[in-house]
Amino acid sequence: MSLGLLAPAGLWALAALALPLLVHLARRDEQKPTAFAALRWLAARLKPRQKLRFEEWPLLAVRLLLVVTLALLLARPVLHGAGAGAPWLVVMPGADASAAPALPEAAERRWLAPGFPALTEAPPSPPVATASLLRELDATLPAGTAVTVLATERFDGADGEPVRLSRRVDWRVVAGAPAEAKRPADPPFSLAVRHAGGDTPGLRYLRAAALAWAPDPSATPGVAQGNAPDAATDVATVAATQIDPDIASADAALADDTRHLAWLAPGPLPPSIRAWIEGGGRALLSADTEWPLPDEGQPAWRNDRGEPRARRAALGQGLVLQLTVPLAPASLPELLEPAFPDTVRELLQAPPPAPQRAAAAAYAPRPGGPGFPETPRELSTPLLWLLLALFALERWLATGRREVVA
């Protein structure tokens, strides 16, 4: 083991050691001479030479230690090579923790989840990146720390091959199954359209796509069964079930619940639209709109011949897509296909990636992986407690000294 300093400049605070010395030199007890009658018969002698003399040695020593501890606290000392710590028991969410082997009381018992919470806490919700968490745990713990992993027979979050760690892991397959991720139900898909004018190319195709996403009028009670009294009532009922698409000019504000937008206006994006995308919105830009990012993005849509039709890139917490060709049948024949509304919907509302599930028996971690430098252990917490104890002792000695002088 060896000590190190993360902020060696904090040792300049040791210059404050002169302050307690100066204080103890200046604050001597006042000595008043008292005349005795018999002293007048003694011959006068030279006064003794004054010497530097420190009083209250215990108080001075405590004050010097207080300054040294404060300087070390500012320098942030760390301990390298602390050695192997207590063994770790790591349990995958869904595994039977009661099947764990006998471990010492000081053993760490954690969930295999981000942050490695204690087993006493509630089980973390999926999905969990199992392979990445195993590598993180291997890089965090000291080299000699023993690790036991309780794995379910099948789990999610696997990589292409078993992970290689810098240590041997006691990999135990126990009963249990990973909990399925609970996804909230997606709200009905809707698309807001903002255009530069009524004659904007491609506007009528997006309007038709928005009407294709509207609910089916035949699902309305009374209409599908043909129970309406007359044709006028049928027309009114069908009109009531149609959703009026949110299509307006480029200067119209977006509704609060807007999640998807088609922007059909040339030039750069307005600051309000860019801020909306960065906050989590998803926008499809026309080909004549200025791309808002310095990089080119990634291909998001290709036709049957492999020609790019749209590109995509992340913008803040949102997503921006742009057509690479004008929104017209001559350059984009897919506009006339019946699957065009579904294509736009898939571009703007991509499904989450499927979990990567693996069998635990064939995925036991293998040794021989790259080693990592040990994370030094900071000593700030014990130094802080020592500083508080020395301060309390200094106050007690200083108070007792004043009472004796009084």
Secondary structure, DSSP 8 states (H G I E B T S, - for coil): -EEEES-GGGGGGGGGGHHHHHHHHH----------GGGGGS--------------HHHHHHHHHHHHHHHHHHH-EEEE-----S-EEEE-TTB-GGG-----TT-EEEESSTT--BTTS----S---HHHHHHHHHHHS-TT--EEEEE-SEES---SS--B-SS-EEEEE-SB---------------EEEESSTT-TTHHHHHHHHHHTS--GGGSTTTTTT--SSHHHHHHHHHHHS---EEEETTS---TT--EEEEE-SBS--HHHHHHHHTT-EEEE-TTB---SSS--EEEEE-TT--EEEEEEEETTEEEEEESS-SSTTT-GGGGSTTHHHHHHHHHS--------EEGGG---BS---------EE-HHHHHHHHHHHHHHHHHHHHHHHHHH-
